[in-house]
Amino acid sequence: MSSQPIILVQAGPSLSKLVKVPVNSAPVDVSSDLFKGSVGVRLDNYRGPHDDQPATPDTAFHDRATFSIVINGTFLEEGLTADEIMWGNEWDKPLRDSLPYGTSAALKFANVVDPTLRHDIYADKPWALSPLLSTVNYLSITKLPSGDKETPFDWEVPEDVTAVAGDSASVGHPDQRKKWLSENMSKVHLGRDVLIKSDFCNGYVDFKTLSLKLPIGLHFSLRNIWDGQPVRFVCRTQEGDKRFFVVTFQIVEEGGADAEAEETHSKHDKEEEVGEDKDLLGID
């Protein structure tokens, strides 16, 4: 493997329907009967398969971020509330033997940044999840008129949740929104008439060296954690019985992207056929 990792990014409504994401270029559709929308990915110092994508995005990152997943869309199932829709990571195999020194401190820092985060990274199938609307860095919520036409994808996400919080609520800043949601999460109803635009981003990952740098003084390589299995971001219900969309990041060898991508598809096609999605954890 070269000194700078080659990263294949894929997204789709499920693991069996992943498509390659044009990183730093364009979003991809991840629509299904549960969610209608698109996902775009921006990475700084990005190197993709075949060098066919820009190393830096055309649109500016928030807050000196190096990593950004932008989501635009609507949840199609009526009756869902914000506390039921989770966002975070899942892995198929254990990580405990490859976790670096300092992991406990990193997790404590993560819980300070996002108090709603719940995780078990020492499990046989590790996971780390938070309610989507409280964990994203920037969030815009708009009520759509009946019969509204398709809305264009927006990379820029200005913080604005007055559509659900009301003009009287002090929610103009992400921290204010997260505080308000901590007390009102179950009161926020989502559905076909609620357009969500969000930016999940941070500046902690250096993709040129594949390392994590936290402001508490921790700095370590992520290569051992990326041990052949993709890093998977999933949007799903709290119980795990419904999945809205998935974004995966996988390190590939030069010239081997297509083969590994196909292997990922085949593996998860078989797993889904035997009901892999029956596993998952509920979070109290």
ABEGO torsion letter per residue (X at the ends): XBABBBBBBBBEABAAABBBBBBGABBBBABBAABBEBBBBBBBGBBBBGGABBABBABBBBGGBABBBBBBEBBABBGBBAAABBBEBBBABBAAAABBBGAAAAAAAAAAABAABBBBAABABBBBBBBAAAABABBBBBBBBBGBBBBBBBABBBBBAAAAAEAABBAABAAAAAAAAAAAAAABBBBAABBBBBBBBBAABBAAAGBBBBAAGBBBBAAAABAGBBBBBBBBBAAGABBABBBBBBBBBBGAAAAAAAAAAAAAAAAAAAGAAABBBBBX
